[in-house]
């Protein structure tokens, strides 16, 4: 029996097939481009060839990723004068633009203005939309659709079944985009302008990471030429997290966004050591920037001797008081140390040229440059404004108690100075056992000497864990650009964790940023987030608990066990279902659990390794769980997670993170007692 021609599902499948064919033709057109006669040299040819290669990649048709996920039927044609009685246009909304051979759109990019009502239209405010259609897919095959007649007052508003299914779809592999499920409050942040910085406070499962990544994709769409010049960067907390999110932007056709950790940004020296919590807190304090500045500019010495420049038979003398005036003027201008040092010989040379002109000579720029390179001028500059190596400056501060005391006076007290001084001073920059916080100090000193390159837009995820000095390191990468700051104060698990967003934004240099709060939970099931939220009064009493909008409450169980064999048994249960499973445990218990899994014949991965259909269990140290998500989570020994941190509040925050990694179900296993804070049933 043949399918009727007017069957709506059949027509939509036909449009999908035609759209895929059109995308293939677009890609073939790019591949067929002949650039042999349009480039001036091999450099231009190489650049153009690379651009073509990137364009071909951007036009890839991923077989299991739908080209479009929705349709909008407008009442009137957007942006056009509508004749009486005429119908509006129909647009298919997808991950990228697709057009036919005549240039007519087959699929509209989700970022286009005409697509916006797909996310924002409602029964209350239909935004000129007659029909919003959502599509359901199995793999890459279109299998269902669901309609909302927004302008029909007789049709009651209802929750989209396909939307719920997409939100709750099992997770296997890396993070995926959410273009089909962006909610109105998320869309407002995604489409905010390039000129402003946005800070998003969002609890577990509110989609803050996805919002940040989709904002980058939107900004690249709306301001592509500008951001192509200035660059974009996504900063994550660790390599595992970056690996987890790395496919989101390429799936949206964006291949040029760089990814890095803060450690990558400040990699001036090799990290060989580690600080205790006290030293790390002091080194991460913003006051260290003042100490570094003092120590750096202490190298500048006001001149007491004149400079004598000999040119041929003439001698030109620049008096000490005149040199002092030049130096003071450069100091007052507050320009970078290195830039001022570069300017000093030119200023001295200019003073000589003034004398030459007064004597009747007519020197030009070449003479000034020659005077600036004169040995006497060079010697004076070296004595007055010596070159400083940033790593050597930090090395001396951390090694020389007197030098540190001199420049930290009235900034750091004696105990703080003792905390950061090395017990055994290093002989050189290469032999020093640098810690992560030291590299940040070197980056600050480097910027004091020479300005850091600024990007057009930076996304900073899991920002709550950064120290003030780390915020400064990120901020100087976007001094002339904007930022998207993402985080959750309740998930701050470092001793220097952010206490409030306004303070953090000030350190970032973006104190005028707009702070938004996401409280609707799309990922974590109701029963799981309700249980985890018992910790909020103890870790972040001012925050609004996340409210899950999931219709499926999810599987949740707290289970007493007698040993690791029972934990392994708990892992077998979710592995019978589709999707990924994460076994999260205190770092110290990971080796024991790894042995137990191996003995039981259950293959497992480490964080950052991509799950497959055959291997869907990941063993995750609690310290690396942040930002990751799994369909099912088995959380081993909550009290051990708390005890693994230097203080109880940090431990409870680490536990909150671990409890909220589940998308479909959570089993909490414990042989020891549970933290008493989990017994609480009320939220303040």
C-alpha positions as CSV (number, residue, x, y, z in Angstrom):
1,X,0.0,0.0,0.0
2,X,1.5,3.3,-1.1
3,X,1.7,6.4,1.2
4,X,-0.8,9.1,0.1
5,X,0.9,12.0,-1.6
6,X,-0.7,14.5,0.8
7,X,0.5,12.7,3.9
8,X,2.2,15.5,6.0
9,X,4.9,13.2,7.3
10,X,5.7,12.0,3.7
11,X,5.9,15.6,2.6
12,X,8.3,16.6,5.4
13,X,10.5,13.6,4.6
14,X,10.6,14.7,1.0
15,X,11.7,18.1,2.1
16,X,14.4,16.6,4.2
17,X,15.7,14.5,1.3
18,X,15.6,17.6,-1.0
19,X,17.5,19.6,1.7
20,X,20.2,17.0,2.0
21,X,20.6,16.9,-1.8
22,X,20.8,20.8,-1.8
23,X,23.5,20.7,0.9
24,X,25.4,18.1,-1.0
25,X,25.3,20.3,-4.1
26,X,26.5,23.3,-2.0
27,X,29.5,21.3,-0.8
28,X,30.2,20.0,-4.3
29,X,30.2,23.6,-5.7
30,X,32.8,24.6,-3.1
31,X,34.9,21.5,-3.8
32,X,34.9,22.3,-7.5
33,X,36.3,25.8,-7.1
34,X,39.4,26.4,-9.3
35,X,41.7,28.9,-7.6
36,X,44.7,28.5,-9.9
37,X,44.1,31.8,-11.7
38,X,42.8,33.9,-8.9
39,X,45.7,34.0,-6.5
40,X,48.8,36.2,-6.8
41,X,51.3,33.9,-5.1
42,X,51.6,30.6,-3.3
43,X,50.9,32.2,0.1
44,X,47.5,33.5,-1.1
45,X,46.8,30.2,-2.7
46,X,47.5,28.3,0.6
47,X,45.3,30.7,2.6
48,X,42.5,30.4,0.1
49,X,42.8,26.6,-0.1
50,X,42.6,26.4,3.7
51,X,39.5,28.6,3.7
52,X,37.9,26.3,1.1
53,X,38.8,23.3,3.1
54,X,37.2,24.8,6.2
55,X,34.1,25.7,4.2
56,X,33.8,22.1,2.9
57,X,34.0,20.9,6.5
58,X,31.3,23.3,7.6
59,X,29.0,22.0,4.9
60,X,29.3,18.4,6.1
61,X,26.1,16.5,6.3
62,X,26.2,14.4,9.5
63,X,24.0,11.4,8.9
64,X,22.7,11.1,12.5
65,X,22.1,14.9,12.9
66,X,18.9,16.3,11.5
67,X,19.3,19.1,9.0
68,X,16.2,20.8,10.5
69,X,14.3,20.3,13.7
70,X,11.4,22.7,13.3
71,X,9.1,24.7,11.0
72,X,7.5,28.1,11.3
73,X,4.4,29.1,9.4
74,X,4.1,32.9,9.6
75,X,0.7,34.6,9.4
76,X,2.3,37.3,7.2
77,X,5.6,37.5,5.3
78,X,8.3,38.8,7.7
79,X,9.6,42.3,6.8
80,X,7.3,42.7,3.8
81,X,4.1,44.5,2.9
82,X,1.4,41.9,3.0
83,X,-1.5,41.9,0.5
84,X,-4.9,41.4,2.0
85,X,-5.8,37.7,2.1
86,X,-2.3,36.5,1.3
87,X,-0.6,33.9,3.4
88,X,2.7,34.3,5.2
89,X,5.8,32.3,4.5
90,X,7.0,28.9,5.7
91,X,10.5,28.4,7.1
92,X,12.3,25.2,8.1
93,X,14.6,25.9,11.1
94,X,17.9,24.0,11.3
95,X,21.5,24.0,12.4
96,X,22.8,25.8,9.3
97,X,21.5,27.6,6.1
98,X,20.8,25.4,3.1
99,X,19.6,26.8,-0.3
100,X,18.6,25.3,-3.6
101,X,20.2,25.8,-7.0
102,X,18.2,29.1,-7.4
103,X,19.4,30.4,-4.1
104,X,16.1,30.0,-2.4
105,X,16.3,28.8,1.3
106,X,15.5,25.2,2.0
107,X,16.6,25.5,5.7
108,X,17.0,28.7,7.7
109,X,19.9,28.9,10.2
110,X,18.6,28.9,13.8
111,X,20.5,32.1,14.5
112,X,18.7,34.1,11.8
113,X,16.2,36.8,13.0
114,X,13.3,35.0,11.2
115,X,14.0,31.9,13.3
116,X,13.8,33.6,16.7
117,X,10.0,33.0,17.1
118,X,10.7,29.3,17.1
119,X,12.1,29.8,20.6
120,X,10.1,32.8,21.9
121,X,6.6,32.5,20.4
122,X,3.9,31.4,22.8
123,X,0.1,31.3,23.0
124,X,0.3,34.6,25.0
125,X,2.6,36.2,22.4
126,X,2.5,34.3,19.1
127,X,4.8,36.7,17.3
128,X,2.8,36.4,14.1
129,X,3.3,32.6,14.0
130,X,0.3,30.6,12.9
131,X,2.0,27.2,13.3
132,X,5.1,25.9,15.1
133,X,6.0,22.3,14.1
134,X,8.6,20.2,15.9
135,X,10.1,17.1,14.3
136,X,11.1,13.9,15.9
137,X,14.0,11.8,14.6
138,X,15.3,8.3,15.1
139,X,19.0,8.5,14.1
140,X,18.8,10.7,11.0
141,X,15.4,9.6,9.9
142,X,12.4,11.9,10.4
143,X,9.8,9.8,12.2
144,X,7.3,12.2,13.8
145,X,6.1,15.7,14.0
146,X,4.1,17.8,16.5
147,X,2.1,21.0,15.9
148,X,1.3,24.0,18.0
149,X,-1.3,26.4,16.5
150,X,-0.2,29.5,18.4
151,X,-2.7,31.9,16.8
152,X,-5.7,29.6,17.4
153,X,-7.4,30.7,20.6
154,X,-9.4,27.4,20.7
155,X,-6.2,25.3,21.1
156,X,-5.0,25.2,24.7
157,X,-1.3,25.6,25.5
158,X,0.4,22.3,26.3
159,X,3.9,20.8,26.9
160,X,5.6,19.5,23.8
161,X,6.1,15.8,24.0
162,X,8.9,15.8,21.4
163,X,10.6,18.6,23.3
164,X,10.5,16.5,26.5
165,X,11.8,13.5,24.6
166,X,14.7,15.5,23.1
167,X,15.6,16.8,26.5
168,X,15.5,13.4,28.1
169,X,17.2,11.5,25.2
170,X,20.0,9.3,26.5
171,X,23.5,10.6,26.3
172,X,26.3,8.6,24.7
173,X,29.5,10.3,23.6
174,X,30.4,14.0,23.9
175,X,28.0,16.9,24.6
176,X,25.6,17.8,21.9
177,X,24.0,21.0,20.8
178,X,20.6,22.1,22.1
179,X,19.4,24.1,19.2
180,X,16.1,22.1,19.1
181,X,15.4,22.7,22.8
182,X,16.5,26.3,23.6
183,X,14.0,27.9,25.9
184,X,12.9,31.6,25.8
185,X,15.0,32.6,28.8
186,X,18.1,30.8,27.3
187,X,17.4,32.3,23.9
188,X,17.5,35.8,25.3
189,X,21.0,35.3,26.6
190,X,22.2,33.5,23.5
191,X,21.1,36.4,21.3
192,X,22.5,39.2,23.5
193,X,24.8,41.6,21.7
194,X,28.5,41.4,21.2
195,X,29.3,44.7,22.9
196,X,28.1,43.6,26.4
197,X,29.4,41.0,28.8
198,X,26.9,38.5,30.3
199,X,27.4,36.5,33.5
200,X,25.1,33.5,33.8
201,X,24.5,32.0,37.3
202,X,23.0,28.6,36.7
203,X,22.5,25.5,38.9
204,X,23.1,22.0,37.7
205,X,21.2,21.1,34.5
206,X,20.0,24.6,33.7
207,X,22.0,24.5,30.4
208,X,24.5,27.4,31.2
209,X,27.3,25.7,29.3
210,X,25.1,25.1,26.3
211,X,23.9,28.7,26.4
212,X,27.5,29.9,26.4
213,X,28.5,27.8,23.5
214,X,25.4,28.7,21.5
215,X,26.0,32.4,22.2
216,X,29.4,32.0,20.6
217,X,27.8,30.4,17.6
218,X,25.2,33.2,17.4
219,X,27.8,36.0,17.7
220,X,29.9,34.4,14.9
221,X,26.8,34.4,12.8
222,X,25.9,38.0,13.6
223,X,29.4,39.5,13.7
224,X,31.5,37.0,11.6
225,X,33.8,39.5,9.9
226,X,34.7,41.3,13.1
227,X,35.3,38.1,15.1
228,X,37.2,36.6,12.3
229,X,39.7,39.4,12.8
230,X,39.8,39.4,16.6
231,X,39.2,35.8,17.5
232,X,37.0,33.8,19.9
233,X,38.0,31.5,22.8
234,X,36.3,29.1,25.1
235,X,38.0,28.5,28.4
236,X,37.1,25.4,30.4
237,X,38.2,24.0,33.8
238,X,40.2,21.0,32.5
239,X,41.0,19.0,29.4
240,X,38.3,16.4,30.1
241,X,35.7,19.1,30.1
242,X,37.0,20.6,26.9
243,X,37.0,17.2,25.2
244,X,33.4,16.7,26.3
245,X,32.2,19.9,24.7
246,X,34.5,20.1,21.7
247,X,31.9,18.8,19.1
248,X,29.1,21.3,19.9
249,X,30.4,24.2,17.8
250,X,31.6,22.1,14.8
251,X,28.1,20.5,14.8
252,X,26.8,24.0,14.3
253,X,29.2,24.6,11.4
254,X,31.6,26.7,13.6
255,X,35.2,25.4,13.3
256,X,37.4,28.5,14.2
257,X,36.7,28.8,17.9
258,X,39.8,28.0,20.1
259,X,39.5,26.1,23.3
260,X,41.9,26.3,26.3
261,X,42.2,26.0,30.1
262,X,43.4,28.9,32.2
263,X,46.6,26.9,32.7
264,X,47.1,26.9,28.9
265,X,46.8,30.7,28.8
266,X,49.5,31.2,31.4
267,X,51.9,28.4,30.3
268,X,55.1,30.5,30.6
269,X,56.9,27.9,32.7
270,X,56.7,24.2,33.2
271,X,54.5,23.3,36.2
272,X,56.5,20.9,38.5
273,X,55.2,21.7,41.9
274,X,52.0,22.3,43.9
275,X,51.1,24.8,46.6
276,X,49.3,24.1,49.8
277,X,45.9,25.8,50.1
278,X,47.2,28.7,52.2
279,X,49.9,29.7,49.7
280,X,47.6,29.2,46.7
281,X,45.0,31.5,48.3
282,X,47.6,34.3,48.9
283,X,49.1,33.9,45.5
284,X,45.7,34.1,43.9
285,X,44.7,37.2,45.8
286,X,44.3,40.4,43.6
287,X,46.7,42.2,46.0
288,X,49.5,40.3,44.4
289,X,49.1,42.4,41.3
290,X,50.1,45.5,43.4
291,X,53.1,43.6,44.8
292,X,54.3,42.7,41.3
293,X,53.8,46.2,40.1
294,X,55.9,47.6,42.9
295,X,58.6,45.1,42.4
296,X,58.8,45.7,38.7
297,X,58.9,49.5,38.8
298,X,61.4,49.4,41.6
299,X,63.9,48.6,38.8
300,X,63.5,52.1,37.4
301,X,66.2,54.5,38.8
302,X,66.0,58.2,38.5
303,X,69.1,59.5,36.7
304,X,71.8,61.5,38.5
305,X,74.3,61.8,35.7
306,X,73.9,63.5,32.3
307,X,74.1,61.7,28.9
308,X,76.8,62.8,26.5
309,X,76.2,61.9,22.8
310,X,79.1,62.3,20.4
311,X,78.3,62.7,16.7
312,X,81.3,63.5,14.6
313,X,83.1,66.5,16.1
314,X,80.1,67.6,18.1
315,X,79.0,66.6,21.6
316,X,75.5,66.9,22.8
317,X,74.7,66.9,26.5
318,X,71.4,66.0,28.0
319,X,71.4,67.1,31.7
320,X,70.4,64.8,34.5
321,X,67.4,67.0,35.5
322,X,66.2,66.8,31.9
323,X,66.5,63.0,31.9
324,X,64.7,62.9,35.2
325,X,61.8,64.9,33.6
326,X,61.6,62.4,30.7
327,X,61.6,59.4,33.1
328,X,58.9,60.9,35.4
329,X,56.7,61.8,32.4
330,X,56.9,58.2,31.2
331,X,56.1,56.9,34.7
332,X,53.1,59.3,35.0
333,X,51.7,58.1,31.7
334,X,51.2,54.6,33.2
335,X,52.0,52.8,30.0
336,X,53.5,49.2,30.0
337,X,56.9,48.9,31.5
338,X,58.4,47.5,28.2
339,X,56.7,50.2,26.1
340,X,58.0,52.9,28.3
341,X,61.5,51.4,28.1
342,X,61.3,51.3,24.3
343,X,60.2,54.9,24.3
344,X,63.0,56.2,26.5
345,X,65.9,56.2,24.0
346,X,63.6,58.0,21.5
347,X,62.8,60.6,24.1
348,X,66.5,61.1,24.9
349,X,67.2,61.3,21.2
350,X,64.5,63.9,20.7
351,X,66.1,66.1,23.4
352,X,69.4,65.9,21.5
353,X,67.6,66.8,18.2
354,X,66.1,69.9,19.8
355,X,69.6,71.0,20.7
356,X,70.7,70.3,17.1
357,X,67.9,72.4,15.6
358,X,68.7,75.3,18.0
359,X,72.3,75.2,16.7
360,X,71.1,75.5,13.1
361,X,71.2,71.9,12.0
362,X,68.2,70.2,10.3
363,X,68.2,66.6,11.5
364,X,65.5,64.2,10.3
365,X,64.0,60.9,11.6
366,X,67.0,58.9,10.5
367,X,69.2,61.1,12.7
368,X,66.9,60.6,15.7
369,X,67.0,56.8,15.2
370,X,70.8,56.9,15.0
371,X,71.0,58.9,18.2
372,X,68.6,56.5,20.0
373,X,71.0,53.7,19.0
374,X,74.0,55.6,20.3
375,X,76.1,53.6,22.8
376,X,75.8,56.3,25.5
377,X,72.0,56.4,25.1
378,X,71.8,52.6,25.3
379,X,74.0,52.6,28.4
380,X,71.8,55.3,30.1
381,X,68.6,53.3,29.3
382,X,70.1,50.1,30.7
383,X,71.0,51.9,33.9
384,X,67.7,53.9,34.2
385,X,65.1,51.5,32.9
386,X,66.6,48.0,32.7
387,X,65.0,45.1,30.9
388,X,63.2,42.7,33.3
389,X,62.3,39.1,32.7
390,X,58.9,38.4,34.3
391,X,59.7,34.8,35.4
392,X,62.9,36.0,37.1
393,X,60.9,38.8,38.8
394,X,58.5,36.3,40.3
395,X,61.4,33.9,41.1
396,X,63.0,36.7,43.2
397,X,59.8,37.6,45.0
398,X,59.2,34.0,46.0
399,X,62.9,33.3,46.9
400,X,64.1,36.6,48.5
401,X,62.4,37.4,51.8
402,X,63.8,40.9,52.0
403,X,62.8,41.7,48.4
404,X,59.3,40.4,49.0
405,X,59.0,42.3,52.3
406,X,60.1,45.5,50.7
407,X,57.4,45.4,48.0
408,X,54.6,43.7,49.9
409,X,54.8,46.2,52.8
410,X,51.3,47.2,53.9
411,X,49.9,44.9,51.3
412,X,50.6,41.4,52.7
413,X,51.1,40.7,56.4
414,X,54.1,38.7,57.7
415,X,52.2,35.4,57.8
416,X,51.0,35.8,54.2
417,X,54.6,36.6,53.1
418,X,55.9,33.5,54.9
419,X,53.1,31.4,53.3
420,X,54.3,32.2,49.7
421,X,58.1,32.2,50.3
422,X,59.8,29.1,49.1
423,X,61.5,27.1,51.8
424,X,64.3,26.2,49.4
425,X,64.9,29.0,46.9
426,X,65.4,27.8,43.3
427,X,68.7,28.6,41.5
428,X,67.1,29.5,38.1
429,X,63.8,29.8,36.3
430,X,64.3,26.3,34.7
431,X,65.1,24.5,37.9
432,X,62.2,26.1,39.9
433,X,59.3,23.9,41.0
434,X,56.7,26.3,39.7
435,X,53.1,25.8,40.9
436,X,50.0,26.7,38.9
437,X,49.5,30.0,40.9
438,X,53.1,31.0,40.1
439,X,52.4,30.8,36.4
440,X,49.5,33.2,36.8
441,X,51.8,35.6,38.7
442,X,54.3,35.4,35.8
443,X,51.4,36.1,33.4
444,X,50.5,39.2,35.4
445,X,54.1,40.4,35.3
446,X,54.3,39.7,31.6
447,X,51.3,41.9,31.0
448,X,52.8,44.7,33.1
449,X,55.8,44.6,30.8
450,X,54.0,44.1,27.5
451,X,50.3,44.2,26.7
452,X,48.5,40.9,26.3
453,X,46.7,40.3,23.0
454,X,42.9,40.8,23.4
455,X,40.3,38.7,21.6
456,X,36.9,39.7,20.4
457,X,34.9,37.3,22.7
458,X,35.8,34.9,25.4
459,X,33.6,32.3,27.1
460,X,34.7,31.4,30.6
461,X,33.0,28.3,31.9
462,X,33.0,27.0,35.5
463,X,34.1,30.4,36.5
464,X,33.3,30.1,40.1
465,X,36.5,28.2,40.8
466,X,38.9,30.9,39.6
467,X,41.0,33.0,41.9
468,X,41.0,36.8,41.5
469,X,44.4,36.6,39.8
470,X,43.1,34.0,37.4
471,X,40.1,36.3,36.6
472,X,42.7,39.0,35.8
473,X,44.5,36.6,33.5
474,X,41.3,35.9,31.6
475,X,40.2,39.5,31.6
476,X,43.3,40.8,29.8
477,X,42.5,38.4,27.0
478,X,39.3,40.4,26.4
479,X,40.1,43.9,27.4
480,X,38.8,45.2,24.1
481,X,36.2,42.5,23.6
482,X,33.3,41.0,25.5
483,X,32.8,37.8,27.6
484,X,30.3,35.3,28.6
485,X,30.9,34.1,32.2
486,X,29.3,30.9,33.2
487,X,29.2,29.3,36.6
488,X,27.4,28.2,39.8
489,X,28.4,29.6,43.1
490,X,27.2,26.4,44.8
491,X,29.7,24.4,42.8
492,X,32.8,26.4,43.8
493,X,35.3,23.7,45.0
494,X,38.5,25.6,45.4
495,X,39.7,27.3,48.6
496,X,39.6,30.6,46.7
497,X,36.2,30.0,45.1
498,X,34.2,33.0,44.0
499,X,32.0,34.5,46.8
500,X,29.9,36.7,44.5
501,X,29.7,37.4,40.8
502,X,30.1,41.2,41.2
503,X,33.4,40.7,42.9
504,X,34.5,38.2,40.2
505,X,33.4,40.5,37.4
506,X,35.4,43.4,38.9
507,X,38.6,41.3,38.8
508,X,37.7,40.3,35.2
509,X,37.5,44.0,34.3
510,X,33.8,43.6,33.4
511,X,32.1,45.2,36.4
512,X,29.2,46.5,34.2
513,X,28.3,43.0,33.0
514,X,24.7,41.9,33.0
515,X,24.1,39.0,35.6
516,X,21.4,36.5,34.6
517,X,20.2,33.6,36.7
518,X,18.9,30.3,35.2
519,X,16.7,28.3,37.6
520,X,14.8,25.9,35.3
521,X,16.5,22.5,35.3
522,X,16.3,20.6,32.0
523,X,18.9,17.9,32.7
524,X,18.6,16.7,36.3
525,X,15.5,14.8,37.2
526,X,13.2,16.2,39.9
527,X,13.9,13.6,42.6
528,X,17.7,13.9,42.1
529,X,17.9,17.7,42.2
530,X,15.5,17.8,45.2
531,X,17.8,15.5,47.1
532,X,21.0,17.4,46.1
533,X,19.4,20.8,47.0
534,X,19.3,19.7,50.6
535,X,23.0,20.8,50.6
536,X,22.3,24.4,49.4
537,X,21.6,26.0,52.8
538,X,25.0,24.8,53.9
539,X,27.0,25.7,50.8
540,X,25.3,28.7,49.1
541,X,22.3,29.9,51.2
542,X,21.5,32.8,49.0
543,X,20.9,30.9,45.8
544,X,17.5,29.9,44.4
545,X,17.2,26.1,44.2
546,X,16.9,24.6,40.7
547,X,13.4,23.5,39.8
548,X,13.4,20.6,37.3
549,X,10.9,20.9,34.4
550,X,11.3,17.2,33.6
551,X,8.0,15.4,33.5
552,X,9.9,12.1,34.2
553,X,11.0,12.2,37.9
554,X,13.9,9.8,37.1
555,X,15.2,6.9,39.1
556,X,16.6,7.7,42.5
557,X,17.8,5.5,45.3
558,X,20.0,5.7,48.4
559,X,21.4,2.2,49.0
560,X,23.4,0.9,51.9
561,X,26.1,-1.6,50.8
562,X,28.6,-3.8,52.4
563,X,31.6,-3.3,50.1
564,X,32.9,-2.7,46.6
565,X,31.2,-5.8,45.2
566,X,27.8,-4.2,45.9
567,X,29.0,-1.0,44.2
568,X,29.9,-3.0,41.1
569,X,26.5,-4.6,41.2
570,X,24.9,-1.2,41.3
571,X,26.8,-0.3,38.1
572,X,25.5,-3.3,36.3
573,X,21.8,-2.2,36.7
574,X,22.0,1.0,34.6
575,X,24.2,-0.7,32.0
576,X,21.1,-2.8,31.1
577,X,19.5,0.4,29.8
578,X,20.5,2.6,26.9
579,X,22.8,5.5,27.6
580,X,26.0,6.3,29.6
581,X,26.8,5.5,33.2
582,X,29.2,7.3,35.4
583,X,30.6,5.8,38.6
584,X,31.7,8.8,40.7
585,X,33.9,8.4,43.7
586,X,36.3,10.2,46.0
587,X,39.7,10.4,44.3
588,X,41.3,8.1,46.9
589,X,38.8,5.3,46.2
590,X,39.2,5.3,42.5
591,X,42.0,2.7,42.3
592,X,40.1,0.2,44.5
593,X,37.0,0.6,42.4
594,X,39.0,0.3,39.2
595,X,40.4,-3.1,40.4
596,X,36.9,-4.3,41.4
597,X,35.5,-3.4,37.9
598,X,38.3,-5.2,36.2
599,X,37.9,-8.3,38.3
600,X,34.2,-8.3,37.5
601,X,34.9,-8.1,33.8
602,X,33.2,-4.7,33.3
603,X,35.2,-2.4,30.9
604,X,35.3,1.2,31.8
605,X,36.8,4.5,30.7
606,X,38.4,7.6,32.3
607,X,37.0,11.1,32.1
608,X,37.5,12.7,28.7
609,X,37.5,9.3,26.9
610,X,34.6,8.9,24.5
611,X,32.0,6.3,25.4
612,X,30.9,3.8,22.8
613,X,28.0,1.4,22.4
614,X,30.2,-1.3,23.8
615,X,31.8,0.6,26.7
616,X,29.4,3.0,28.4
617,X,30.8,3.1,32.0
618,X,33.1,5.9,33.0
619,X,35.0,5.8,36.4
620,X,35.2,9.5,37.5
621,X,37.2,10.9,40.3
622,X,35.0,13.4,42.1
623,X,37.6,16.2,41.5
624,X,37.0,15.8,37.7
625,X,33.2,15.4,37.6
626,X,32.4,19.1,37.2
627,X,30.7,19.9,33.9
628,X,30.3,16.3,32.9
629,X,27.0,14.4,32.6
630,X,25.8,10.8,32.3
631,X,22.4,9.2,31.8
632,X,22.9,7.2,35.0
633,X,25.2,7.9,37.9
634,X,26.3,5.6,40.7
635,X,27.8,7.8,43.5
636,X,30.1,5.9,45.8
637,X,30.5,6.9,49.5
638,X,29.3,10.6,49.8
639,X,31.1,11.0,53.1
640,X,34.4,10.1,51.5
641,X,33.8,12.7,48.8
642,X,33.3,15.3,51.6
643,X,36.3,14.1,53.5
644,X,38.5,14.3,50.5
645,X,38.5,18.1,50.6
646,X,40.5,20.4,52.9
647,X,37.4,21.7,54.6
648,X,33.8,20.6,55.1
649,X,32.2,23.4,53.0
650,X,34.4,22.6,50.0
651,X,33.7,18.9,50.5
652,X,29.9,19.5,50.5
653,X,30.2,21.6,47.4
654,X,32.1,18.8,45.7
655,X,29.4,16.4,46.8
656,X,26.7,18.7,45.3
657,X,28.5,18.6,42.0
658,X,28.7,14.7,42.1
659,X,25.1,14.3,43.0
660,X,23.9,16.4,40.0
661,X,25.7,14.7,37.1
662,X,22.8,12.3,36.4
663,X,20.3,12.8,33.5
664,X,18.0,9.8,34.1
665,X,18.9,8.1,37.3
666,X,21.1,8.2,40.4
667,X,22.0,5.4,42.9
668,X,23.8,6.6,46.0
669,X,25.8,3.8,47.6
670,X,27.3,4.0,51.1
671,X,28.9,1.6,53.6
672,X,29.7,4.4,56.0
673,X,27.2,6.9,57.2
674,X,25.8,9.7,55.0
675,X,26.7,13.3,55.6
676,X,24.2,14.7,58.2
677,X,23.4,17.6,55.8
678,X,21.7,15.2,53.4
679,X,19.2,14.3,56.2
680,X,17.8,17.9,56.0
681,X,14.5,18.1,54.2
682,X,14.0,21.9,54.2
683,X,15.6,24.6,52.2
684,X,16.0,28.1,53.5
